[in-house]
Amino acid sequence: MSDPDPRLLELLVCPNCHGEVAYVPEESVIECRGECGYRYPVRDGLPVMLIDEADKP
């Protein structure tokens, strides 16, 4: 698996609450640091920023 491009990560926000996100490389997920805390999968180096694909707390 490859990591997402760091330049792309700077542009991303959570599609659910519009909060900041952070990449968690150990789990290969993009984690919302805002209100909702949703976790979005990263597949083949591409973040899948779809609410329906997110793990919800």
C-alpha positions in Angstrom: 0.0 0.0 0.0 1.2 3.5 -0.7 0.6 6.6 1.3 -1.4 9.6 -0.1 0.4 12.5 -1.5 1.1 15.0 1.4 0.1 17.9 -0.9 -3.3 16.3 -1.3 -3.7 15.8 2.5 -3.2 19.6 3.0 -6.4 20.2 0.9 -8.7 17.6 2.4 -11.4 18.3 4.9 -14.1 16.0 6.3 -17.0 15.9 3.9 -19.4 15.3 6.8 -18.5 18.1 9.3 -15.9 20.1 7.3 -13.4 19.6 10.1 -9.6 19.1 9.7 -8.4 15.6 8.9 -5.1 13.8 9.6 -3.6 10.7 8.0 -3.0 7.7 10.3 -0.4 5.6 8.4 -0.5 2.7 10.8 -4.2 2.1 10.0 -4.2 3.6 6.4 -7.1 5.9 7.2 -7.9 9.6 7.1 -9.3 10.6 10.5 -11.5 13.6 11.1 -10.2 15.8 13.9 -13.4 17.8 13.9 -16.9 17.1 15.5 -17.8 13.8 13.9 -14.6 11.8 14.2 -15.3 9.8 11.0 -12.5 7.7 9.6 -12.1 7.3 5.8 -10.2 4.5 4.2 -7.1 5.0 2.0 -7.0 2.5 -0.9 -4.0 2.3 -3.2 -2.8 5.7 -1.9 -6.1 7.4 -2.6 -8.3 8.7 0.2 -11.9 7.5 -0.2 -13.7 10.6 1.2 -17.2 9.3 0.9 -19.5 9.5 4.0 -21.0 6.1 3.1 -17.5 4.5 3.2 -16.5 6.0 6.6 -16.2 4.2 9.9 -18.4 6.1 12.2 -17.7 6.4 16.0 
